[in-house]
Amino acid sequence: MLYPVAIELGDENHAYGVIVPDIAGCFSAGDTMEEALESTKEAIASHIEILVGDGEKIPAPTDIKNYINNDEYKGLVFAVVDVDLTHLMGGAEKINITLPKKLLKEIDRIVASNPKYKSRSGFLADVSLEKVIRL
């Protein structure tokens, strides 16, 4: 899932602070931009894990455009972090599906050019999770 984040730029004396606008109360920081973004991924996953444990819905990521001109985030820099939430959906279960040949070829093309999916199953799980969260 691609979540937009707002970043308060640090300097040699201050860390980079990160706000996750789509997830109330989710914040993070890091001494470098890379550390801040990596710790933000962990913060999002942990925050959502608690929500799921409490029976809450996973907050759907929104378009970054919703925040860029918002006065609440004035002076902050925006980025998007990719957070894998499939581990929160329970253990894996093998299924048998039937897809049109052309669709399967397109899925394989996407998987081959995007190592984050790792497999057809990874792609289908990721795309399905996005759809389920947005319902």
Protein Blocks (a to p, Z undefined) as FASTA:
>chain_A
ZZddddddddfkbccddddfklghiacddfbfklmmmmmmmmmmmmmmmmmmnopacddd
ddfklmmmgmklgoiacddddddfklmnopaddddddddfklmmmmmmmmmmmmknopak
lmmmmmmmmmmmmZZ
